[in-house]
Amino acid sequence: MSNVDTSIAATSALLSGAAALAAWRASRQANEAATKANETAATVARIEQERWHRELTPQLRIKLQAESQEVLYVRFDGPAKLGELHIELRIQDDFDGSRLPHLVGTLTSEQVAEVVWGPYHFRPGIDDADAQGRVVPAFPLLPGGRTRLAVDPSPRPSWYEGTDGEQRWRDRYRTSPVRLWAVCIAPDHAPWELAFAVPRDGGWALGGA
């Protein structure tokens, strides 16, 4: 092969390599652009979905009312477009009792966990409440509907001893609200978790996300 042929071959190879590199760079840039576009679209879709989810937050009201026995009224005001809503209620302890210094080393964690740290619990076995009265499993409500759930004063812990033990436990929560978590489930939607502090004066409490 002559020097001219060698030079032509080298130039051709160089040009082919440059073209291949340019094509690779163009392909990479196109892939990066597509990936960025997909990520942006996914982010926008997620933000829109979260906004829509917030706008559809169930409007629940709960109040404590004294009748022949005390009950919790639960009302579902809307949005109507949610249709039938399933609501699970849980008593929320007012604090972590396991951190009480005078209990450390004297009681098991199971004994402390059995205490409902608040003024009321659900009546065990009624409304399908669990044995401790902490949870009422999901029940259905339609927009505009309401139901009532039986509650009782929470039982005093075993270490509230003596003739005044019961009274000391009642005094501890004499003015405290009933703290609850409501887990709301509707078809085709992620669940909502709403916190309630139900006053003792019979007023309605509104849920907060």
C-alpha atoms as an extended CHARMM CRD file, in Angstrom:
* protein
*
       209  EXT
         1         1  MET       CA              0.0000000000        0.0000000000        0.0000000000  PROA      1               0.0000000000
         2         2  SER       CA              1.3110000000        3.4250000000       -0.9770000000  PROA      2               0.0000000000
         3         3  ASN       CA              1.7080000000        6.2840000000        1.3890000000  PROA      3               0.0000000000
         4         4  VAL       CA             -1.2820000000        7.9570000000       -0.2290000000  PROA      4               0.0000000000
         5         5  ASP       CA             -3.4560000000        4.8820000000        0.3120000000  PROA      5               0.0000000000
         6         6  THR       CA             -2.2750000000        4.6190000000        3.8900000000  PROA      6               0.0000000000
         7         7  SER       CA             -3.1010000000        8.2670000000        4.5110000000  PROA      7               0.0000000000
         8         8  ILE       CA             -6.5620000000        7.8730000000        2.9760000000  PROA      8               0.0000000000
         9         9  ALA       CA             -7.2610000000        4.7840000000        5.0940000000  PROA      9               0.0000000000
        10        10  ALA       CA             -6.1050000000        6.5490000000        8.2480000000  PROA      10              0.0000000000
        11        11  THR       CA             -8.2340000000        9.5790000000        7.4800000000  PROA      11              0.0000000000
        12        12  SER       CA            -11.2420000000        7.3830000000        6.7590000000  PROA      12              0.0000000000
        13        13  ALA       CA            -10.7790000000        5.5030000000       10.0350000000  PROA      13              0.0000000000
        14        14  LEU       CA            -10.4390000000        8.7850000000       11.9100000000  PROA      14              0.0000000000
        15        15  LEU       CA            -13.5910000000       10.1600000000       10.3550000000  PROA      15              0.0000000000
        16        16  SER       CA            -15.4840000000        6.9260000000       11.0920000000  PROA      16              0.0000000000
        17        17  GLY       CA            -14.3070000000        7.0640000000       14.6960000000  PROA      17              0.0000000000
        18        18  ALA       CA            -15.3300000000       10.6930000000       15.0150000000  PROA      18              0.0000000000
        19        19  ALA       CA            -18.7330000000        9.9190000000       13.5180000000  PROA      19              0.0000000000
        20        20  ALA       CA            -19.1980000000        7.0000000000       15.9190000000  PROA      20              0.0000000000
        21        21  LEU       CA            -18.2060000000        9.1780000000       18.8760000000  PROA      21              0.0000000000
        22        22  ALA       CA            -20.5790000000       11.9090000000       17.7670000000  PROA      22              0.0000000000
        23        23  ALA       CA            -23.3760000000        9.3780000000       17.3710000000  PROA      23              0.0000000000
        24        24  TRP       CA            -22.6510000000        7.9420000000       20.8640000000  PROA      24              0.0000000000
        25        25  ARG       CA            -22.6630000000       11.4010000000       22.4010000000  PROA      25              0.0000000000
        26        26  ALA       CA            -25.9110000000       12.2870000000       20.6460000000  PROA      26              0.0000000000
        27        27  SER       CA            -27.4790000000        9.0320000000       21.8330000000  PROA      27              0.0000000000
        28        28  ARG       CA            -26.3050000000        9.6130000000       25.3980000000  PROA      28              0.0000000000
        29        29  GLN       CA            -27.6320000000       13.1650000000       25.3920000000  PROA      29              0.0000000000
        30        30  ALA       CA            -30.9530000000       11.9620000000       24.0050000000  PROA      30              0.0000000000
        31        31  ASN       CA            -31.1680000000        9.2820000000       26.7180000000  PROA      31              0.0000000000
        32        32  GLU       CA            -30.2760000000       11.7870000000       29.4170000000  PROA      32              0.0000000000
        33        33  ALA       CA            -32.8870000000       14.2070000000       28.1030000000  PROA      33              0.0000000000
        34        34  ALA       CA            -35.5000000000       11.4500000000       27.9870000000  PROA      34              0.0000000000
        35        35  THR       CA            -34.5990000000       10.3360000000       31.5090000000  PROA      35              0.0000000000
        36        36  LYS       CA            -34.8010000000       13.9060000000       32.7980000000  PROA      36              0.0000000000
        37        37  ALA       CA            -38.1360000000       14.4090000000       31.0440000000  PROA      37              0.0000000000
        38        38  ASN       CA            -39.4890000000       11.1950000000       32.5660000000  PROA      38              0.0000000000
        39        39  GLU       CA            -38.2510000000       12.1970000000       36.0260000000  PROA      39              0.0000000000
        40        40  THR       CA            -39.8300000000       15.6300000000       35.6480000000  PROA      40              0.0000000000
        41        41  ALA       CA            -43.1080000000       14.0990000000       34.4870000000  PROA      41              0.0000000000
        42        42  ALA       CA            -43.0430000000       11.6530000000       37.4080000000  PROA      42              0.0000000000
        43        43  THR       CA            -42.3500000000       14.4760000000       39.8640000000  PROA      43              0.0000000000
        44        44  VAL       CA            -45.1790000000       16.5780000000       38.4680000000  PROA      44              0.0000000000
        45        45  ALA       CA            -47.5330000000       13.5920000000       38.5750000000  PROA      45              0.0000000000
        46        46  ARG       CA            -46.5560000000       12.8450000000       42.1850000000  PROA      46              0.0000000000
        47        47  ILE       CA            -47.0520000000       16.4630000000       43.2530000000  PROA      47              0.0000000000
        48        48  GLU       CA            -50.4410000000       16.5410000000       41.5440000000  PROA      48              0.0000000000
        49        49  GLN       CA            -51.4200000000       13.2420000000       43.1450000000  PROA      49              0.0000000000
        50        50  GLU       CA            -50.3800000000       14.5060000000       46.5900000000  PROA      50              0.0000000000
        51        51  ARG       CA            -52.3350000000       17.7290000000       46.0500000000  PROA      51              0.0000000000
        52        52  TRP       CA            -55.3970000000       15.7820000000       44.9860000000  PROA      52              0.0000000000
        53        53  HSD       CA            -55.0040000000       13.4950000000       47.9940000000  PROA      53              0.0000000000
        54        54  ARG       CA            -54.8550000000       16.4890000000       50.3660000000  PROA      54              0.0000000000
        55        55  GLU       CA            -57.8970000000       18.0910000000       48.7670000000  PROA      55              0.0000000000
        56        56  LEU       CA            -59.8500000000       14.8760000000       49.3180000000  PROA      56              0.0000000000
        57        57  THR       CA            -58.8920000000       14.5750000000       53.0030000000  PROA      57              0.0000000000
        58        58  PRO       CA            -61.9910000000       13.2260000000       54.7660000000  PROA      58              0.0000000000
        59        59  GLN       CA            -63.8610000000       15.7600000000       56.8710000000  PROA      59              0.0000000000
        60        60  LEU       CA            -64.4680000000       13.9240000000       60.1320000000  PROA      60              0.0000000000
        61        61  ARG       CA            -65.8980000000       15.1930000000       63.3960000000  PROA      61              0.0000000000
        62        62  ILE       CA            -65.8050000000       13.3530000000       66.7080000000  PROA      62              0.0000000000
        63        63  LYS       CA            -67.3520000000       14.2980000000       70.0300000000  PROA      63              0.0000000000
        64        64  LEU       CA            -67.7180000000       12.7740000000       73.4790000000  PROA      64              0.0000000000
        65        65  GLN       CA            -71.2490000000       12.8180000000       74.7770000000  PROA      65              0.0000000000
        66        66  ALA       CA            -72.7150000000       11.6750000000       78.0720000000  PROA      66              0.0000000000
        67        67  GLU       CA            -75.9550000000        9.7490000000       77.6940000000  PROA      67              0.0000000000
        68        68  SER       CA            -76.9440000000        6.8230000000       79.8940000000  PROA      68              0.0000000000
        69        69  GLN       CA            -73.3020000000        5.9500000000       79.2970000000  PROA      69              0.0000000000
        70        70  GLU       CA            -70.5860000000        7.9660000000       77.5850000000  PROA      70              0.0000000000
        71        71  VAL       CA            -70.1810000000        7.4690000000       73.8510000000  PROA      71              0.0000000000
        72        72  LEU       CA            -68.0870000000        8.8490000000       71.0210000000  PROA      72              0.0000000000
        73        73  TYR       CA            -70.0150000000       10.1730000000       68.0490000000  PROA      73              0.0000000000
        74        74  VAL       CA            -68.1970000000        9.9700000000       64.7070000000  PROA      74              0.0000000000
        75        75  ARG       CA            -69.5440000000       11.9770000000       61.7680000000  PROA      75              0.0000000000
        76        76  PHE       CA            -68.3440000000       11.9030000000       58.1420000000  PROA      76              0.0000000000
        77        77  ASP       CA            -69.1890000000       15.2130000000       56.4750000000  PROA      77              0.0000000000
        78        78  GLY       CA            -67.4840000000       14.6380000000       53.1050000000  PROA      78              0.0000000000
        79        79  PRO       CA            -66.2130000000       15.0210000000       50.4490000000  PROA      79              0.0000000000
        80        80  ALA       CA            -69.1420000000       13.1720000000       48.9520000000  PROA      80              0.0000000000
        81        81  LYS       CA            -67.0520000000       12.0480000000       45.9590000000  PROA      81              0.0000000000
        82        82  LEU       CA            -65.1670000000        9.6460000000       48.2510000000  PROA      82              0.0000000000
        83        83  GLY       CA            -68.2860000000        7.5570000000       48.6430000000  PROA      83              0.0000000000
        84        84  GLU       CA            -68.2500000000        5.0220000000       51.4580000000  PROA      84              0.0000000000
        85        85  LEU       CA            -65.3510000000        5.5670000000       53.8420000000  PROA      85              0.0000000000
        86        86  HSD       CA            -63.9100000000        2.9270000000       56.1800000000  PROA      86              0.0000000000
        87        87  ILE       CA            -62.5900000000        4.3620000000       59.4410000000  PROA      87              0.0000000000
        88        88  GLU       CA            -60.3580000000        2.6750000000       62.0130000000  PROA      88              0.0000000000
        89        89  LEU       CA            -59.9940000000        4.4520000000       65.3560000000  PROA      89              0.0000000000
        90        90  ARG       CA            -57.0970000000        4.0650000000       67.7940000000  PROA      90              0.0000000000
        91        91  ILE       CA            -56.6230000000        5.5440000000       71.2380000000  PROA      91              0.0000000000
        92        92  GLN       CA            -53.4380000000        7.6150000000       71.2880000000  PROA      92              0.0000000000
        93        93  ASP       CA            -51.4810000000        7.5260000000       74.5510000000  PROA      93              0.0000000000
        94        94  ASP       CA            -50.7670000000       10.9950000000       75.8820000000  PROA      94              0.0000000000
        95        95  PHE       CA            -47.1100000000       10.0760000000       76.4840000000  PROA      95              0.0000000000
        96        96  ASP       CA            -44.6820000000        7.1580000000       76.6220000000  PROA      96              0.0000000000
        97        97  GLY       CA            -45.2840000000        5.6170000000       80.0280000000  PROA      97              0.0000000000
        98        98  SER       CA            -42.1890000000        3.4440000000       79.7480000000  PROA      98              0.0000000000
        99        99  ARG       CA            -40.0920000000        6.5520000000       80.4580000000  PROA      99              0.0000000000
       100       100  LEU       CA            -41.4510000000        7.1120000000       83.9540000000  PROA      100             0.0000000000
       101       101  PRO       CA            -38.4210000000        6.8670000000       86.2630000000  PROA      101             0.0000000000
       102       102  HSD       CA            -40.2840000000        5.2520000000       89.1460000000  PROA      102             0.0000000000
       103       103  LEU       CA            -41.4750000000        2.4300000000       86.8620000000  PROA      103             0.0000000000
       104       104  VAL       CA            -38.0950000000        1.5220000000       85.3840000000  PROA      104             0.0000000000
       105       105  GLY       CA            -36.9940000000       -1.8350000000       86.7220000000  PROA      105             0.0000000000
       106       106  THR       CA            -40.1980000000       -2.4780000000       88.6650000000  PROA      106             0.0000000000
       107       107  LEU       CA            -42.5440000000       -3.4200000000       85.8100000000  PROA      107             0.0000000000
       108       108  THR       CA            -42.1530000000       -5.2730000000       82.5500000000  PROA      108             0.0000000000
       109       109  SER       CA            -42.5730000000       -3.4370000000       79.2660000000  PROA      109             0.0000000000
       110       110  GLU       CA            -45.6790000000       -5.5620000000       78.6800000000  PROA      110             0.0000000000
       111       111  GLN       CA            -47.2670000000       -4.3100000000       81.9120000000  PROA      111             0.0000000000
       112       112  VAL       CA            -46.6040000000       -0.6840000000       81.0000000000  PROA      112             0.0000000000
       113       113  ALA       CA            -47.8730000000       -1.2380000000       77.4390000000  PROA      113             0.0000000000
       114       114  GLU       CA            -51.1780000000       -2.5370000000       78.7970000000  PROA      114             0.0000000000
       115       115  VAL       CA            -52.0020000000        0.8540000000       80.2840000000  PROA      115             0.0000000000
       116       116  VAL       CA            -54.1810000000        3.1850000000       78.2300000000  PROA      116             0.0000000000
       117       117  TRP       CA            -52.5560000000        6.5220000000       79.0630000000  PROA      117             0.0000000000
       118       118  GLY       CA            -55.5870000000        8.7360000000       78.7370000000  PROA      118             0.0000000000
       119       119  PRO       CA            -59.0420000000        9.3520000000       80.1880000000  PROA      119             0.0000000000
       120       120  TYR       CA            -61.0190000000        6.8430000000       78.1070000000  PROA      120             0.0000000000
       121       121  HSD       CA            -60.7690000000        3.6330000000       76.1510000000  PROA      121             0.0000000000
       122       122  PHE       CA            -63.2200000000        1.8300000000       73.9040000000  PROA      122             0.0000000000
       123       123  ARG       CA            -65.4080000000       -0.6930000000       75.6670000000  PROA      123             0.0000000000
       124       124  PRO       CA            -63.6690000000       -4.0430000000       75.0860000000  PROA      124             0.0000000000
       125       125  GLY       CA            -65.7280000000       -6.4330000000       72.9850000000  PROA      125             0.0000000000
       126       126  ILE       CA            -68.2590000000       -3.7690000000       71.9800000000  PROA      126             0.0000000000
       127       127  ASP       CA            -68.1390000000       -2.3650000000       68.4300000000  PROA      127             0.0000000000
       128       128  ASP       CA            -65.4930000000       -5.0670000000       67.8110000000  PROA      128             0.0000000000
       129       129  ALA       CA            -63.0350000000       -3.1800000000       70.0340000000  PROA      129             0.0000000000
       130       130  ASP       CA            -59.9690000000       -5.1730000000       71.0550000000  PROA      130             0.0000000000
       131       131  ALA       CA            -59.4250000000       -6.6210000000       74.5360000000  PROA      131             0.0000000000
       132       132  GLN       CA            -57.6060000000       -3.4990000000       75.7650000000  PROA      132             0.0000000000
       133       133  GLY       CA            -60.0820000000       -1.0770000000       74.2860000000  PROA      133             0.0000000000
       134       134  ARG       CA            -57.3820000000        0.6020000000       72.2170000000  PROA      134             0.0000000000
       135       135  VAL       CA            -58.6650000000       -0.0610000000       68.7110000000  PROA      135             0.0000000000
       136       136  VAL       CA            -62.0010000000       -0.2000000000       66.9380000000  PROA      136             0.0000000000
       137       137  PRO       CA            -61.4780000000       -1.8710000000       63.5480000000  PROA      137             0.0000000000
       138       138  ALA       CA            -62.5640000000       -0.1700000000       60.3470000000  PROA      138             0.0000000000
       139       139  PHE       CA            -66.2830000000        0.5330000000       60.1060000000  PROA      139             0.0000000000
       140       140  PRO       CA            -68.1060000000        2.0430000000       57.0920000000  PROA      140             0.0000000000
       141       141  LEU       CA            -69.6890000000        5.4810000000       56.9000000000  PROA      141             0.0000000000
       142       142  LEU       CA            -71.3250000000        7.2140000000       53.9640000000  PROA      142             0.0000000000
       143       143  PRO       CA            -71.0270000000       10.9890000000       53.4600000000  PROA      143             0.0000000000
       144       144  GLY       CA            -73.3670000000       12.6870000000       55.9030000000  PROA      144             0.0000000000
       145       145  GLY       CA            -73.5330000000        9.5760000000       58.0610000000  PROA      145             0.0000000000
       146       146  ARG       CA            -72.5350000000        9.1070000000       61.6560000000  PROA      146             0.0000000000
       147       147  THR       CA            -72.1990000000        6.3750000000       64.2420000000  PROA      147             0.0000000000
       148       148  ARG       CA            -71.5090000000        6.1050000000       67.9380000000  PROA      148             0.0000000000
       149       149  LEU       CA            -69.0130000000        4.0000000000       69.8160000000  PROA      149             0.0000000000
       150       150  ALA       CA            -69.0920000000        2.9320000000       73.4430000000  PROA      150             0.0000000000
       151       151  VAL       CA            -66.2890000000        4.2050000000       75.6920000000  PROA      151             0.0000000000
       152       152  ASP       CA            -65.4400000000        3.7810000000       79.3620000000  PROA      152             0.0000000000
       153       153  PRO       CA            -63.0010000000        5.5000000000       81.7000000000  PROA      153             0.0000000000
       154       154  SER       CA            -59.5920000000        3.9170000000       81.2290000000  PROA      154             0.0000000000
       155       155  PRO       CA            -58.7340000000        1.3970000000       83.9870000000  PROA      155             0.0000000000
       156       156  ARG       CA            -56.1860000000        2.5770000000       86.4970000000  PROA      156             0.0000000000
       157       157  PRO       CA            -52.7540000000        0.9020000000       86.4530000000  PROA      157             0.0000000000
       158       158  SER       CA            -52.0330000000       -1.7120000000       89.0910000000  PROA      158             0.0000000000
       159       159  TRP       CA            -49.4950000000        0.5290000000       90.8400000000  PROA      159             0.0000000000
       160       160  TYR       CA            -52.1380000000        3.1520000000       91.6340000000  PROA      160             0.0000000000
       161       161  GLU       CA            -52.7380000000        1.4250000000       94.9210000000  PROA      161             0.0000000000
       162       162  GLY       CA            -54.6280000000        2.2860000000       98.0770000000  PROA      162             0.0000000000
       163       163  THR       CA            -58.1210000000        3.5070000000       98.7140000000  PROA      163             0.0000000000
       164       164  ASP       CA            -57.4360000000        6.6870000000       96.7560000000  PROA      164             0.0000000000
       165       165  GLY       CA            -55.7570000000        4.9500000000       93.7880000000  PROA      165             0.0000000000
       166       166  GLU       CA            -58.7850000000        5.1710000000       91.5390000000  PROA      166             0.0000000000
       167       167  GLN       CA            -59.3430000000        8.8390000000       92.3880000000  PROA      167             0.0000000000
       168       168  ARG       CA            -55.6970000000        9.7420000000       91.7590000000  PROA      168             0.0000000000
       169       169  TRP       CA            -55.8810000000        8.1360000000       88.3210000000  PROA      169             0.0000000000
       170       170  ARG       CA            -59.1180000000        9.9990000000       87.4950000000  PROA      170             0.0000000000
       171       171  ASP       CA            -57.6480000000       13.2780000000       88.7240000000  PROA      171             0.0000000000
       172       172  ARG       CA            -54.6800000000       12.8060000000       86.4090000000  PROA      172             0.0000000000
       173       173  TYR       CA            -56.9410000000       13.0380000000       83.3430000000  PROA      173             0.0000000000
       174       174  ARG       CA            -59.7900000000       15.1110000000       84.7250000000  PROA      174             0.0000000000
       175       175  THR       CA            -59.5930000000       17.7480000000       81.9880000000  PROA      175             0.0000000000
       176       176  SER       CA            -57.5440000000       15.8880000000       79.3580000000  PROA      176             0.0000000000
       177       177  PRO       CA            -58.9960000000       15.4030000000       75.8700000000  PROA      177             0.0000000000
       178       178  VAL       CA            -59.4890000000       11.9810000000       74.3330000000  PROA      178             0.0000000000
       179       179  ARG       CA            -56.6430000000       11.6160000000       71.8580000000  PROA      179             0.0000000000
       180       180  LEU       CA            -57.3280000000        9.4700000000       68.8060000000  PROA      180             0.0000000000
       181       181  TRP       CA            -55.8670000000        8.4570000000       65.4660000000  PROA      181             0.0000000000
       182       182  ALA       CA            -58.3130000000        7.8340000000       62.6480000000  PROA      182             0.0000000000
       183       183  VAL       CA            -57.1430000000        5.8210000000       59.6380000000  PROA      183             0.0000000000
       184       184  CYS       CA            -59.4970000000        6.5030000000       56.7320000000  PROA      184             0.0000000000
       185       185  ILE       CA            -59.6410000000        4.2250000000       53.6990000000  PROA      185             0.0000000000
       186       186  ALA       CA            -61.4760000000        4.8180000000       50.4260000000  PROA      186             0.0000000000
       187       187  PRO       CA            -61.2190000000        2.7410000000       47.2210000000  PROA      187             0.0000000000
       188       188  ASP       CA            -58.4740000000        3.8170000000       44.8060000000  PROA      188             0.0000000000
       189       189  HSD       CA            -56.8990000000        6.2070000000       47.3300000000  PROA      189             0.0000000000
       190       190  ALA       CA            -53.9750000000        6.0210000000       49.7210000000  PROA      190             0.0000000000
       191       191  PRO       CA            -55.1120000000        5.9950000000       53.3780000000  PROA      191             0.0000000000
       192       192  TRP       CA            -55.3920000000        9.1940000000       55.3870000000  PROA      192             0.0000000000
       193       193  GLU       CA            -54.2790000000        9.3990000000       59.0240000000  PROA      193             0.0000000000
       194       194  LEU       CA            -56.0340000000       12.0840000000       61.0750000000  PROA      194             0.0000000000
       195       195  ALA       CA            -55.3020000000       13.0940000000       64.6680000000  PROA      195             0.0000000000
       196       196  PHE       CA            -58.0480000000       14.1650000000       67.0760000000  PROA      196             0.0000000000
       197       197  ALA       CA            -58.1040000000       15.7320000000       70.5250000000  PROA      197             0.0000000000
       198       198  VAL       CA            -61.7400000000       15.3250000000       71.5750000000  PROA      198             0.0000000000
       199       199  PRO       CA            -62.7330000000       17.8140000000       74.3060000000  PROA      199             0.0000000000
       200       200  ARG       CA            -64.6120000000       16.7650000000       77.4100000000  PROA      200             0.0000000000
       201       201  ASP       CA            -67.2660000000       19.4790000000       77.0760000000  PROA      201             0.0000000000
       202       202  GLY       CA            -69.2700000000       17.7670000000       74.3240000000  PROA      202             0.0000000000
       203       203  GLY       CA            -67.8570000000       19.9000000000       71.5120000000  PROA      203             0.0000000000
       204       204  TRP       CA            -66.9210000000       18.4920000000       68.1310000000  PROA      204             0.0000000000
       205       205  ALA       CA            -63.2420000000       17.8590000000       67.3670000000  PROA      205             0.0000000000
       206       206  LEU       CA            -62.0310000000       18.2090000000       63.7920000000  PROA      206             0.0000000000
       207       207  GLY       CA            -59.3460000000       15.8950000000       62.4320000000  PROA      207             0.0000000000
       208       208  GLY       CA            -55.9600000000       17.1450000000       61.3130000000  PROA      208             0.0000000000
       209       209  ALA       CA            -53.6560000000       15.3690000000       58.8490000000  PROA      209             0.0000000000
